[in-house]
Amino acid sequence: MEDQLKRSMGELNRLSVQDFKGADKLPVTIVLDNVRSMHNVGSIFRTADAFLIEKIMLCGITAKPPHREITKTALGATESLEWHYSETTLNVLTNLRSAGYKIFAIEQVKDSLMLDKVTFDKTQKIALVFGNEVFGVEEEILKNCDGSIEIPQFGTKHSFNITISVGIVLWHYFMNRL
């Protein structure tokens, strides 16, 4: 048999769920503000697990595990990641701010910071708010954030799918910590 180019599951050194729960996490919390697609929610869990972030806050109409459609795309990440549900995003932001988080909406707004110009203090806990796939982050929530970050785009479309946005922002955070 020829040598395989792909690494085996054993060679990937993946954490067990138990090890994941005990591991030091990136001081990042994802806040999902009324995300409607359960497939998107599951995919965000999977991406957040891959970056070893602290937790996910599910707010408003955002579906919560266990649900077959979330499980399908999360591939077990709902078991490893800490998550909480709240009916209102504003309550979540108030609690996060009280716990010392800086809160940033990921949204196209006036005076938003372009992601490629943002660096993060690795000792500062941050919350990243991602909004509804059609309407984005609600205006009231935007007004209760410390700022907004925008992902630069250069083509004819004006937005990324929320799952892509989460991946881009988490990768940028991971690579640009002081």
CNS distance restraints for C-alpha pairs under 8 A (distance, minus, plus):
assign (resid   7 and name CA) (resid  11 and name CA) 5.79 0.50 0.50
assign (resid   7 and name CA) (resid  12 and name CA) 6.66 0.50 0.50
assign (resid   8 and name CA) (resid  12 and name CA) 6.59 0.50 0.50
assign (resid   9 and name CA) (resid  13 and name CA) 7.35 0.50 0.50
assign (resid   9 and name CA) (resid  14 and name CA) 7.69 0.50 0.50
assign (resid  10 and name CA) (resid  14 and name CA) 7.63 0.50 0.50
assign (resid  15 and name CA) (resid  19 and name CA) 5.60 0.50 0.50
assign (resid  15 and name CA) (resid  20 and name CA) 5.65 0.50 0.50
assign (resid  16 and name CA) (resid  20 and name CA) 6.01 0.50 0.50
assign (resid  17 and name CA) (resid  21 and name CA) 6.21 0.50 0.50
assign (resid  17 and name CA) (resid  79 and name CA) 7.15 0.50 0.50
assign (resid  17 and name CA) (resid  80 and name CA) 5.12 0.50 0.50
assign (resid  18 and name CA) (resid  22 and name CA) 6.52 0.50 0.50
assign (resid  18 and name CA) (resid  80 and name CA) 7.68 0.50 0.50
assign (resid  19 and name CA) (resid  23 and name CA) 6.01 0.50 0.50
assign (resid  20 and name CA) (resid  52 and name CA) 7.72 0.50 0.50
assign (resid  20 and name CA) (resid  80 and name CA) 6.41 0.50 0.50
assign (resid  21 and name CA) (resid  80 and name CA) 6.31 0.50 0.50
assign (resid  21 and name CA) (resid  81 and name CA) 7.32 0.50 0.50
assign (resid  25 and name CA) (resid  52 and name CA) 5.34 0.50 0.50
assign (resid  25 and name CA) (resid  53 and name CA) 5.20 0.50 0.50
assign (resid  25 and name CA) (resid  54 and name CA) 5.28 0.50 0.50
assign (resid  26 and name CA) (resid  51 and name CA) 7.65 0.50 0.50
assign (resid  26 and name CA) (resid  52 and name CA) 6.12 0.50 0.50
assign (resid  26 and name CA) (resid  53 and name CA) 4.76 0.50 0.50
assign (resid  26 and name CA) (resid  54 and name CA) 5.98 0.50 0.50
assign (resid  27 and name CA) (resid  53 and name CA) 6.53 0.50 0.50
assign (resid  27 and name CA) (resid  54 and name CA) 5.83 0.50 0.50
assign (resid  27 and name CA) (resid 122 and name CA) 7.55 0.50 0.50
assign (resid  27 and name CA) (resid 123 and name CA) 7.52 0.50 0.50
assign (resid  27 and name CA) (resid 124 and name CA) 7.07 0.50 0.50
assign (resid  27 and name CA) (resid 125 and name CA) 4.78 0.50 0.50
assign (resid  27 and name CA) (resid 126 and name CA) 6.39 0.50 0.50
assign (resid  28 and name CA) (resid  53 and name CA) 5.45 0.50 0.50
assign (resid  28 and name CA) (resid  54 and name CA) 5.49 0.50 0.50
assign (resid  28 and name CA) (resid  55 and name CA) 7.13 0.50 0.50
assign (resid  28 and name CA) (resid 125 and name CA) 5.98 0.50 0.50
assign (resid  28 and name CA) (resid 126 and name CA) 5.07 0.50 0.50
assign (resid  28 and name CA) (resid 127 and name CA) 5.71 0.50 0.50
assign (resid  28 and name CA) (resid 128 and name CA) 7.37 0.50 0.50
assign (resid  29 and name CA) (resid  53 and name CA) 6.71 0.50 0.50
assign (resid  29 and name CA) (resid  54 and name CA) 5.65 0.50 0.50
assign (resid  29 and name CA) (resid  55 and name CA) 4.97 0.50 0.50
assign (resid  29 and name CA) (resid  56 and name CA) 5.58 0.50 0.50
assign (resid  29 and name CA) (resid  57 and name CA) 7.23 0.50 0.50
assign (resid  29 and name CA) (resid 126 and name CA) 6.37 0.50 0.50
assign (resid  29 and name CA) (resid 127 and name CA) 4.63 0.50 0.50
assign (resid  29 and name CA) (resid 128 and name CA) 6.31 0.50 0.50
assign (resid  30 and name CA) (resid  55 and name CA) 6.50 0.50 0.50
assign (resid  30 and name CA) (resid  56 and name CA) 4.72 0.50 0.50
assign (resid  30 and name CA) (resid  57 and name CA) 6.10 0.50 0.50
assign (resid  30 and name CA) (resid 127 and name CA) 5.72 0.50 0.50
assign (resid  30 and name CA) (resid 128 and name CA) 4.98 0.50 0.50
assign (resid  30 and name CA) (resid 129 and name CA) 6.11 0.50 0.50
assign (resid  30 and name CA) (resid 130 and name CA) 7.49 0.50 0.50
assign (resid  31 and name CA) (resid  56 and name CA) 5.91 0.50 0.50
assign (resid  31 and name CA) (resid  57 and name CA) 4.66 0.50 0.50
assign (resid  31 and name CA) (resid  58 and name CA) 6.22 0.50 0.50
assign (resid  31 and name CA) (resid  59 and name CA) 7.29 0.50 0.50
assign (resid  31 and name CA) (resid  89 and name CA) 7.85 0.50 0.50
assign (resid  31 and name CA) (resid 127 and name CA) 6.71 0.50 0.50
assign (resid  31 and name CA) (resid 128 and name CA) 5.92 0.50 0.50
assign (resid  31 and name CA) (resid 129 and name CA) 4.60 0.50 0.50
assign (resid  31 and name CA) (resid 130 and name CA) 6.18 0.50 0.50
assign (resid  32 and name CA) (resid  56 and name CA) 7.55 0.50 0.50
assign (resid  32 and name CA) (resid  57 and name CA) 6.15 0.50 0.50
assign (resid  32 and name CA) (resid  58 and name CA) 5.16 0.50 0.50
assign (resid  32 and name CA) (resid  59 and name CA) 5.86 0.50 0.50
assign (resid  32 and name CA) (resid  62 and name CA) 6.93 0.50 0.50
assign (resid  32 and name CA) (resid 129 and name CA) 6.02 0.50 0.50
assign (resid  32 and name CA) (resid 130 and name CA) 5.16 0.50 0.50
assign (resid  32 and name CA) (resid 131 and name CA) 6.04 0.50 0.50
assign (resid  32 and name CA) (resid 132 and name CA) 7.91 0.50 0.50
assign (resid  33 and name CA) (resid  58 and name CA) 6.97 0.50 0.50
assign (resid  33 and name CA) (resid  59 and name CA) 5.26 0.50 0.50
assign (resid  33 and name CA) (resid  60 and name CA) 6.46 0.50 0.50
assign (resid  33 and name CA) (resid  61 and name CA) 7.95 0.50 0.50
assign (resid  33 and name CA) (resid  62 and name CA) 7.01 0.50 0.50
assign (resid  33 and name CA) (resid  89 and name CA) 6.15 0.50 0.50
assign (resid  33 and name CA) (resid 129 and name CA) 6.77 0.50 0.50
assign (resid  33 and name CA) (resid 130 and name CA) 5.99 0.50 0.50
assign (resid  33 and name CA) (resid 131 and name CA) 4.67 0.50 0.50
assign (resid  33 and name CA) (resid 132 and name CA) 6.21 0.50 0.50
assign (resid  33 and name CA) (resid 137 and name CA) 6.41 0.50 0.50
assign (resid  33 and name CA) (resid 138 and name CA) 7.70 0.50 0.50
assign (resid  34 and name CA) (resid  58 and name CA) 7.87 0.50 0.50
assign (resid  34 and name CA) (resid  59 and name CA) 5.83 0.50 0.50
assign (resid  34 and name CA) (resid  60 and name CA) 4.96 0.50 0.50
assign (resid  34 and name CA) (resid  61 and name CA) 4.76 0.50 0.50
assign (resid  34 and name CA) (resid  62 and name CA) 4.84 0.50 0.50
assign (resid  34 and name CA) (resid 131 and name CA) 6.22 0.50 0.50
assign (resid  34 and name CA) (resid 132 and name CA) 5.18 0.50 0.50
assign (resid  35 and name CA) (resid  40 and name CA) 7.83 0.50 0.50
assign (resid  35 and name CA) (resid  41 and name CA) 7.30 0.50 0.50
assign (resid  35 and name CA) (resid  61 and name CA) 6.57 0.50 0.50
assign (resid  35 and name CA) (resid  62 and name CA) 4.76 0.50 0.50
assign (resid  35 and name CA) (resid  63 and name CA) 7.70 0.50 0.50
assign (resid  35 and name CA) (resid 131 and name CA) 6.12 0.50 0.50
assign (resid  35 and name CA) (resid 132 and name CA) 4.43 0.50 0.50
assign (resid  35 and name CA) (resid 133 and name CA) 6.34 0.50 0.50
assign (resid  36 and name CA) (resid  61 and name CA) 6.50 0.50 0.50
assign (resid  36 and name CA) (resid  62 and name CA) 5.71 0.50 0.50
assign (resid  36 and name CA) (resid  63 and name CA) 7.30 0.50 0.50
assign (resid  36 and name CA) (resid 132 and name CA) 6.45 0.50 0.50
assign (resid  36 and name CA) (resid 133 and name CA) 7.00 0.50 0.50
assign (resid  37 and name CA) (resid  41 and name CA) 6.43 0.50 0.50
assign (resid  37 and name CA) (resid  62 and name CA) 7.76 0.50 0.50
assign (resid  37 and name CA) (resid  63 and name CA) 7.91 0.50 0.50
assign (resid  38 and name CA) (resid  42 and name CA) 6.19 0.50 0.50
assign (resid  38 and name CA) (resid  62 and name CA) 7.71 0.50 0.50
assign (resid  38 and name CA) (resid  63 and name CA) 6.21 0.50 0.50
assign (resid  38 and name CA) (resid  69 and name CA) 5.73 0.50 0.50
assign (resid  38 and name CA) (resid  70 and name CA) 5.12 0.50 0.50
assign (resid  39 and name CA) (resid  43 and name CA) 6.15 0.50 0.50
assign (resid  39 and name CA) (resid  69 and name CA) 5.80 0.50 0.50
assign (resid  39 and name CA) (resid  70 and name CA) 5.48 0.50 0.50
assign (resid  39 and name CA) (resid  72 and name CA) 7.49 0.50 0.50
assign (resid  39 and name CA) (resid  73 and name CA) 5.93 0.50 0.50
assign (resid  40 and name CA) (resid  44 and name CA) 6.09 0.50 0.50
assign (resid  40 and name CA) (resid  70 and name CA) 7.78 0.50 0.50
assign (resid  40 and name CA) (resid  73 and name CA) 7.87 0.50 0.50
assign (resid  40 and name CA) (resid 162 and name CA) 7.10 0.50 0.50
assign (resid  40 and name CA) (resid 163 and name CA) 5.93 0.50 0.50
assign (resid  41 and name CA) (resid  45 and name CA) 6.35 0.50 0.50
assign (resid  41 and name CA) (resid  62 and name CA) 7.69 0.50 0.50
assign (resid  41 and name CA) (resid  63 and name CA) 7.44 0.50 0.50
assign (resid  41 and name CA) (resid  70 and name CA) 6.18 0.50 0.50
assign (resid  41 and name CA) (resid  74 and name CA) 7.84 0.50 0.50
assign (resid  42 and name CA) (resid  46 and name CA) 6.40 0.50 0.50
assign (resid  42 and name CA) (resid  69 and name CA) 7.40 0.50 0.50
assign (resid  42 and name CA) (resid  70 and name CA) 4.23 0.50 0.50
assign (resid  42 and name CA) (resid  71 and name CA) 6.18 0.50 0.50
assign (resid  42 and name CA) (resid  72 and name CA) 7.11 0.50 0.50
assign (resid  42 and name CA) (resid  73 and name CA) 4.78 0.50 0.50
assign (resid  42 and name CA) (resid  74 and name CA) 4.12 0.50 0.50
assign (resid  42 and name CA) (resid  75 and name CA) 7.86 0.50 0.50
assign (resid  42 and name CA) (resid  77 and name CA) 7.99 0.50 0.50
assign (resid  42 and name CA) (resid  78 and name CA) 7.81 0.50 0.50
assign (resid  43 and name CA) (resid  47 and name CA) 6.28 0.50 0.50
assign (resid  43 and name CA) (resid  70 and name CA) 7.69 0.50 0.50
assign (resid  43 and name CA) (resid  73 and name CA) 5.16 0.50 0.50
assign (resid  43 and name CA) (resid  74 and name CA) 5.28 0.50 0.50
assign (resid  43 and name CA) (resid 163 and name CA) 6.41 0.50 0.50
assign (resid  44 and name CA) (resid  48 and name CA) 5.97 0.50 0.50
assign (resid  44 and name CA) (resid  74 and name CA) 7.43 0.50 0.50
assign (resid  44 and name CA) (resid 163 and name CA) 5.75 0.50 0.50
assign (resid  44 and name CA) (resid 166 and name CA) 6.87 0.50 0.50
assign (resid  45 and name CA) (resid  49 and name CA) 6.11 0.50 0.50
assign (resid  45 and name CA) (resid  56 and name CA) 7.66 0.50 0.50
assign (resid  45 and name CA) (resid  74 and name CA) 5.60 0.50 0.50
assign (resid  45 and name CA) (resid  77 and name CA) 5.64 0.50 0.50
assign (resid  45 and name CA) (resid  78 and name CA) 6.36 0.50 0.50
assign (resid  45 and name CA) (resid  81 and name CA) 7.37 0.50 0.50
assign (resid  46 and name CA) (resid  50 and name CA) 6.34 0.50 0.50
assign (resid  46 and name CA) (resid  73 and name CA) 7.32 0.50 0.50
assign (resid  46 and name CA) (resid  74 and name CA) 4.81 0.50 0.50
assign (resid  46 and name CA) (resid  75 and name CA) 6.76 0.50 0.50
assign (resid  46 and name CA) (resid  76 and name CA) 7.76 0.50 0.50
assign (resid  46 and name CA) (resid  77 and name CA) 5.29 0.50 0.50
assign (resid  46 and name CA) (resid  78 and name CA) 7.93 0.50 0.50
assign (resid  47 and name CA) (resid  51 and name CA) 6.52 0.50 0.50
assign (resid  47 and name CA) (resid 166 and name CA) 7.63 0.50 0.50
assign (resid  47 and name CA) (resid 167 and name CA) 6.43 0.50 0.50
assign (resid  48 and name CA) (resid  52 and name CA) 6.19 0.50 0.50
assign (resid  48 and name CA) (resid  53 and name CA) 5.68 0.50 0.50
assign (resid  48 and name CA) (resid  81 and name CA) 7.87 0.50 0.50
assign (resid  48 and name CA) (resid 170 and name CA) 7.92 0.50 0.50
assign (resid  49 and name CA) (resid  53 and name CA) 6.46 0.50 0.50
assign (resid  49 and name CA) (resid  77 and name CA) 5.99 0.50 0.50
assign (resid  49 and name CA) (resid  80 and name CA) 7.25 0.50 0.50
assign (resid  49 and name CA) (resid  81 and name CA) 6.33 0.50 0.50
assign (resid  51 and name CA) (resid 170 and name CA) 7.17 0.50 0.50
assign (resid  51 and name CA) (resid 171 and name CA) 7.91 0.50 0.50
assign (resid  51 and name CA) (resid 174 and name CA) 7.77 0.50 0.50
assign (resid  54 and name CA) (resid  81 and name CA) 7.45 0.50 0.50
assign (resid  54 and name CA) (resid  82 and name CA) 6.97 0.50 0.50
assign (resid  55 and name CA) (resid  81 and name CA) 6.08 0.50 0.50
assign (resid  55 and name CA) (resid  82 and name CA) 4.80 0.50 0.50
assign (resid  55 and name CA) (resid  83 and name CA) 5.38 0.50 0.50
assign (resid  56 and name CA) (resid  81 and name CA) 7.51 0.50 0.50
assign (resid  56 and name CA) (resid  82 and name CA) 6.54 0.50 0.50
assign (resid  56 and name CA) (resid  83 and name CA) 4.69 0.50 0.50
assign (resid  56 and name CA) (resid  84 and name CA) 6.66 0.50 0.50
assign (resid  57 and name CA) (resid  83 and name CA) 5.65 0.50 0.50
assign (resid  57 and name CA) (resid  84 and name CA) 5.06 0.50 0.50
assign (resid  57 and name CA) (resid  85 and name CA) 5.86 0.50 0.50
assign (resid  57 and name CA) (resid  86 and name CA) 7.44 0.50 0.50
assign (resid  57 and name CA) (resid  92 and name CA) 7.59 0.50 0.50
assign (resid  58 and name CA) (resid  62 and name CA) 5.74 0.50 0.50
assign (resid  58 and name CA) (resid  63 and name CA) 7.29 0.50 0.50
assign (resid  58 and name CA) (resid  64 and name CA) 6.85 0.50 0.50
assign (resid  58 and name CA) (resid  83 and name CA) 7.30 0.50 0.50
assign (resid  58 and name CA) (resid  84 and name CA) 6.10 0.50 0.50
assign (resid  58 and name CA) (resid  85 and name CA) 4.65 0.50 0.50
assign (resid  58 and name CA) (resid  86 and name CA) 6.33 0.50 0.50
assign (resid  59 and name CA) (resid  85 and name CA) 5.77 0.50 0.50
assign (resid  59 and name CA) (resid  86 and name CA) 4.92 0.50 0.50
assign (resid  59 and name CA) (resid  87 and name CA) 5.45 0.50 0.50
assign (resid  59 and name CA) (resid  88 and name CA) 5.75 0.50 0.50
assign (resid  59 and name CA) (resid  89 and name CA) 5.33 0.50 0.50
assign (resid  60 and name CA) (resid  86 and name CA) 6.58 0.50 0.50
assign (resid  60 and name CA) (resid  87 and name CA) 4.56 0.50 0.50
assign (resid  60 and name CA) (resid  88 and name CA) 5.49 0.50 0.50
assign (resid  60 and name CA) (resid  89 and name CA) 6.71 0.50 0.50
assign (resid  61 and name CA) (resid  87 and name CA) 7.66 0.50 0.50
assign (resid  64 and name CA) (resid  70 and name CA) 7.82 0.50 0.50
assign (resid  64 and name CA) (resid  85 and name CA) 7.09 0.50 0.50
assign (resid  65 and name CA) (resid  70 and name CA) 6.60 0.50 0.50
assign (resid  65 and name CA) (resid  71 and name CA) 7.42 0.50 0.50
assign (resid  65 and name CA) (resid  78 and name CA) 6.92 0.50 0.50
assign (resid  66 and name CA) (resid  70 and name CA) 7.23 0.50 0.50
assign (resid  66 and name CA) (resid  71 and name CA) 6.98 0.50 0.50
assign (resid  67 and name CA) (resid  71 and name CA) 6.07 0.50 0.50
assign (resid  68 and name CA) (resid  72 and name CA) 6.05 0.50 0.50
assign (resid  69 and name CA) (resid  73 and name CA) 6.96 0.50 0.50
assign (resid  70 and name CA) (resid  74 and name CA) 5.96 0.50 0.50
assign (resid  71 and name CA) (resid  75 and name CA) 5.98 0.50 0.50
assign (resid  71 and name CA) (resid  76 and name CA) 6.68 0.50 0.50
assign (resid  71 and name CA) (resid  78 and name CA) 7.37 0.50 0.50
assign (resid  74 and name CA) (resid  78 and name CA) 6.47 0.50 0.50
assign (resid  76 and name CA) (resid  80 and name CA) 7.10 0.50 0.50
assign (resid  77 and name CA) (resid  81 and name CA) 5.97 0.50 0.50
assign (resid  78 and name CA) (resid  82 and name CA) 7.74 0.50 0.50
assign (resid  78 and name CA) (resid  83 and name CA) 7.85 0.50 0.50
assign (resid  86 and name CA) (resid  91 and name CA) 7.63 0.50 0.50
assign (resid  86 and name CA) (resid  92 and name CA) 6.97 0.50 0.50
assign (resid  88 and name CA) (resid  92 and name CA) 6.91 0.50 0.50
assign (resid  89 and name CA) (resid  93 and name CA) 6.32 0.50 0.50
assign (resid  89 and name CA) (resid 141 and name CA) 7.20 0.50 0.50
assign (resid  90 and name CA) (resid  94 and name CA) 6.20 0.50 0.50
assign (resid  90 and name CA) (resid 141 and name CA) 6.34 0.50 0.50
assign (resid  90 and name CA) (resid 144 and name CA) 7.64 0.50 0.50
assign (resid  91 and name CA) (resid  95 and name CA) 6.26 0.50 0.50
assign (resid  92 and name CA) (resid  96 and name CA) 6.11 0.50 0.50
assign (resid  93 and name CA) (resid  97 and name CA) 5.99 0.50 0.50
assign (resid  93 and name CA) (resid 103 and name CA) 7.49 0.50 0.50
assign (resid  93 and name CA) (resid 144 and name CA) 7.47 0.50 0.50
assign (resid  93 and name CA) (resid 145 and name CA) 7.85 0.50 0.50
assign (resid  94 and name CA) (resid  98 and name CA) 6.24 0.50 0.50
assign (resid  95 and name CA) (resid  99 and name CA) 6.28 0.50 0.50
assign (resid  96 and name CA) (resid 100 and name CA) 6.51 0.50 0.50
assign (resid  96 and name CA) (resid 101 and name CA) 5.45 0.50 0.50
assign (resid  96 and name CA) (resid 103 and name CA) 7.99 0.50 0.50
assign (resid  96 and name CA) (resid 127 and name CA) 7.54 0.50 0.50
assign (resid  97 and name CA) (resid 101 and name CA) 4.95 0.50 0.50
assign (resid  97 and name CA) (resid 102 and name CA) 6.66 0.50 0.50
assign (resid  97 and name CA) (resid 103 and name CA) 7.36 0.50 0.50
assign (resid 100 and name CA) (resid 125 and name CA) 6.76 0.50 0.50
assign (resid 101 and name CA) (resid 124 and name CA) 7.04 0.50 0.50
assign (resid 101 and name CA) (resid 125 and name CA) 4.80 0.50 0.50
assign (resid 101 and name CA) (resid 126 and name CA) 4.90 0.50 0.50
assign (resid 101 and name CA) (resid 127 and name CA) 6.29 0.50 0.50
assign (resid 102 and name CA) (resid 124 and name CA) 7.32 0.50 0.50
assign (resid 102 and name CA) (resid 125 and name CA) 6.38 0.50 0.50
assign (resid 102 and name CA) (resid 126 and name CA) 4.73 0.50 0.50
assign (resid 102 and name CA) (resid 127 and name CA) 6.20 0.50 0.50
assign (resid 102 and name CA) (resid 145 and name CA) 7.90 0.50 0.50
assign (resid 102 and name CA) (resid 146 and name CA) 6.29 0.50 0.50
assign (resid 103 and name CA) (resid 126 and name CA) 5.73 0.50 0.50
assign (resid 103 and name CA) (resid 127 and name CA) 4.70 0.50 0.50
assign (resid 103 and name CA) (resid 128 and name CA) 6.13 0.50 0.50
assign (resid 103 and name CA) (resid 129 and name CA) 7.39 0.50 0.50
assign (resid 103 and name CA) (resid 145 and name CA) 5.12 0.50 0.50
assign (resid 103 and name CA) (resid 146 and name CA) 5.23 0.50 0.50
assign (resid 103 and name CA) (resid 147 and name CA) 6.92 0.50 0.50
assign (resid 104 and name CA) (resid 126 and name CA) 7.47 0.50 0.50
assign (resid 104 and name CA) (resid 127 and name CA) 6.19 0.50 0.50
assign (resid 104 and name CA) (resid 128 and name CA) 5.09 0.50 0.50
assign (resid 104 and name CA) (resid 129 and name CA) 6.11 0.50 0.50
assign (resid 104 and name CA) (resid 145 and name CA) 5.56 0.50 0.50
assign (resid 104 and name CA) (resid 146 and name CA) 5.77 0.50 0.50
assign (resid 104 and name CA) (resid 147 and name CA) 5.02 0.50 0.50
assign (resid 104 and name CA) (resid 148 and name CA) 5.11 0.50 0.50
assign (resid 104 and name CA) (resid 149 and name CA) 6.58 0.50 0.50
assign (resid 105 and name CA) (resid 128 and name CA) 5.76 0.50 0.50
assign (resid 105 and name CA) (resid 129 and name CA) 4.48 0.50 0.50
assign (resid 105 and name CA) (resid 130 and name CA) 6.33 0.50 0.50
assign (resid 105 and name CA) (resid 137 and name CA) 7.12 0.50 0.50
assign (resid 105 and name CA) (resid 142 and name CA) 6.42 0.50 0.50
assign (resid 105 and name CA) (resid 145 and name CA) 6.43 0.50 0.50
assign (resid 105 and name CA) (resid 147 and name CA) 6.51 0.50 0.50
assign (resid 105 and name CA) (resid 148 and name CA) 4.60 0.50 0.50
assign (resid 105 and name CA) (resid 149 and name CA) 6.19 0.50 0.50
assign (resid 106 and name CA) (resid 128 and name CA) 6.72 0.50 0.50
assign (resid 106 and name CA) (resid 129 and name CA) 5.93 0.50 0.50
assign (resid 106 and name CA) (resid 130 and name CA) 5.63 0.50 0.50
assign (resid 106 and name CA) (resid 131 and name CA) 7.79 0.50 0.50
assign (resid 106 and name CA) (resid 137 and name CA) 7.79 0.50 0.50
assign (resid 106 and name CA) (resid 148 and name CA) 5.67 0.50 0.50
assign (resid 106 and name CA) (resid 149 and name CA) 4.91 0.50 0.50
assign (resid 106 and name CA) (resid 150 and name CA) 5.85 0.50 0.50
assign (resid 106 and name CA) (resid 151 and name CA) 7.81 0.50 0.50
assign (resid 107 and name CA) (resid 112 and name CA) 7.62 0.50 0.50
assign (resid 107 and name CA) (resid 130 and name CA) 7.60 0.50 0.50
assign (resid 107 and name CA) (resid 131 and name CA) 7.99 0.50 0.50
assign (resid 107 and name CA) (resid 136 and name CA) 6.95 0.50 0.50
assign (resid 107 and name CA) (resid 137 and name CA) 6.78 0.50 0.50
assign (resid 107 and name CA) (resid 148 and name CA) 6.04 0.50 0.50
assign (resid 107 and name CA) (resid 149 and name CA) 6.06 0.50 0.50
assign (resid 107 and name CA) (resid 150 and name CA) 5.44 0.50 0.50
assign (resid 108 and name CA) (resid 112 and name CA) 6.59 0.50 0.50
assign (resid 108 and name CA) (resid 148 and name CA) 7.60 0.50 0.50
assign (resid 108 and name CA) (resid 149 and name CA) 7.40 0.50 0.50
assign (resid 108 and name CA) (resid 150 and name CA) 5.38 0.50 0.50
assign (resid 109 and name CA) (resid 148 and name CA) 7.08 0.50 0.50
assign (resid 109 and name CA) (resid 150 and name CA) 7.73 0.50 0.50
assign (resid 111 and name CA) (resid 148 and name CA) 7.77 0.50 0.50
assign (resid 112 and name CA) (resid 147 and name CA) 6.94 0.50 0.50
assign (resid 112 and name CA) (resid 148 and name CA) 4.85 0.50 0.50
assign (resid 112 and name CA) (resid 149 and name CA) 5.26 0.50 0.50
assign (resid 112 and name CA) (resid 150 and name CA) 5.92 0.50 0.50
assign (resid 113 and name CA) (resid 117 and name CA) 7.08 0.50 0.50
assign (resid 113 and name CA) (resid 118 and name CA) 6.97 0.50 0.50
assign (resid 113 and name CA) (resid 147 and name CA) 7.72 0.50 0.50
assign (resid 113 and name CA) (resid 148 and name CA) 6.17 0.50 0.50
assign (resid 113 and name CA) (resid 149 and name CA) 4.71 0.50 0.50
assign (resid 113 and name CA) (resid 150 and name CA) 5.95 0.50 0.50
assign (resid 114 and name CA) (resid 118 and name CA) 6.74 0.50 0.50
assign (resid 114 and name CA) (resid 149 and name CA) 5.81 0.50 0.50
assign (resid 114 and name CA) (resid 150 and name CA) 4.95 0.50 0.50
assign (resid 114 and name CA) (resid 151 and name CA) 6.01 0.50 0.50
assign (resid 114 and name CA) (resid 152 and name CA) 6.24 0.50 0.50
assign (resid 115 and name CA) (resid 149 and name CA) 5.84 0.50 0.50
assign (resid 115 and name CA) (resid 150 and name CA) 5.68 0.50 0.50
assign (resid 115 and name CA) (resid 151 and name CA) 5.26 0.50 0.50
assign (resid 115 and name CA) (resid 152 and name CA) 6.82 0.50 0.50
assign (resid 115 and name CA) (resid 169 and name CA) 7.55 0.50 0.50
assign (resid 115 and name CA) (resid 172 and name CA) 7.68 0.50 0.50
assign (resid 116 and name CA) (resid 151 and name CA) 7.57 0.50 0.50
assign (resid 116 and name CA) (resid 152 and name CA) 7.44 0.50 0.50
assign (resid 116 and name CA) (resid 172 and name CA) 7.88 0.50 0.50
assign (resid 118 and name CA) (resid 176 and name CA) 7.67 0.50 0.50
assign (resid 119 and name CA) (resid 173 and name CA) 7.39 0.50 0.50
assign (resid 119 and name CA) (resid 176 and name CA) 5.21 0.50 0.50
assign (resid 119 and name CA) (resid 177 and name CA) 5.85 0.50 0.50
assign (resid 119 and name CA) (resid 178 and name CA) 6.82 0.50 0.50
assign (resid 120 and name CA) (resid 124 and name CA) 7.68 0.50 0.50
assign (resid 120 and name CA) (resid 173 and name CA) 6.64 0.50 0.50
assign (resid 120 and name CA) (resid 176 and name CA) 6.22 0.50 0.50
assign (resid 120 and name CA) (resid 177 and name CA) 4.67 0.50 0.50
assign (resid 120 and name CA) (resid 178 and name CA) 6.02 0.50 0.50
assign (resid 121 and name CA) (resid 177 and name CA) 5.60 0.50 0.50
assign (resid 121 and name CA) (resid 178 and name CA) 5.12 0.50 0.50
assign (resid 122 and name CA) (resid 177 and name CA) 5.18 0.50 0.50
assign (resid 122 and name CA) (resid 178 and name CA) 5.85 0.50 0.50
assign (resid 129 and name CA) (resid 137 and name CA) 7.37 0.50 0.50
assign (resid 130 and name CA) (resid 136 and name CA) 7.25 0.50 0.50
assign (resid 130 and name CA) (resid 137 and name CA) 6.29 0.50 0.50
assign (resid 130 and name CA) (resid 162 and name CA) 7.22 0.50 0.50
assign (resid 130 and name CA) (resid 166 and name CA) 7.78 0.50 0.50
assign (resid 131 and name CA) (resid 135 and name CA) 7.21 0.50 0.50
assign (resid 131 and name CA) (resid 136 and name CA) 4.23 0.50 0.50
assign (resid 131 and name CA) (resid 137 and name CA) 3.98 0.50 0.50
assign (resid 131 and name CA) (resid 138 and name CA) 7.11 0.50 0.50
assign (resid 131 and name CA) (resid 162 and name CA) 7.86 0.50 0.50
assign (resid 132 and name CA) (resid 136 and name CA) 4.57 0.50 0.50
assign (resid 132 and name CA) (resid 137 and name CA) 6.26 0.50 0.50
assign (resid 133 and name CA) (resid 161 and name CA) 7.20 0.50 0.50
assign (resid 133 and name CA) (resid 162 and name CA) 6.50 0.50 0.50
assign (resid 137 and name CA) (resid 141 and name CA) 6.61 0.50 0.50
assign (resid 137 and name CA) (resid 142 and name CA) 6.57 0.50 0.50
assign (resid 138 and name CA) (resid 142 and name CA) 6.32 0.50 0.50
assign (resid 139 and name CA) (resid 143 and name CA) 6.35 0.50 0.50
assign (resid 140 and name CA) (resid 144 and name CA) 6.64 0.50 0.50
assign (resid 141 and name CA) (resid 145 and name CA) 6.61 0.50 0.50
assign (resid 142 and name CA) (resid 147 and name CA) 7.83 0.50 0.50
assign (resid 142 and name CA) (resid 148 and name CA) 7.57 0.50 0.50
assign (resid 151 and name CA) (resid 165 and name CA) 7.68 0.50 0.50
assign (resid 151 and name CA) (resid 169 and name CA) 7.85 0.50 0.50
assign (resid 153 and name CA) (resid 157 and name CA) 7.96 0.50 0.50
assign (resid 153 and name CA) (resid 158 and name CA) 7.13 0.50 0.50
assign (resid 153 and name CA) (resid 159 and name CA) 7.77 0.50 0.50
assign (resid 160 and name CA) (resid 164 and name CA) 6.17 0.50 0.50
assign (resid 160 and name CA) (resid 165 and name CA) 5.99 0.50 0.50
assign (resid 161 and name CA) (resid 165 and name CA) 6.34 0.50 0.50
assign (resid 162 and name CA) (resid 166 and name CA) 6.18 0.50 0.50
assign (resid 163 and name CA) (resid 167 and name CA) 6.37 0.50 0.50
assign (resid 164 and name CA) (resid 168 and name CA) 6.14 0.50 0.50
assign (resid 165 and name CA) (resid 169 and name CA) 6.08 0.50 0.50
assign (resid 166 and name CA) (resid 170 and name CA) 6.01 0.50 0.50
assign (resid 167 and name CA) (resid 171 and name CA) 6.01 0.50 0.50
assign (resid 168 and name CA) (resid 172 and name CA) 6.15 0.50 0.50
assign (resid 169 and name CA) (resid 173 and name CA) 6.08 0.50 0.50
assign (resid 170 and name CA) (resid 174 and name CA) 6.03 0.50 0.50
assign (resid 171 and name CA) (resid 175 and name CA) 6.16 0.50 0.50
assign (resid 172 and name CA) (resid 176 and name CA) 5.83 0.50 0.50
assign (resid 173 and name CA) (resid 177 and name CA) 6.25 0.50 0.50
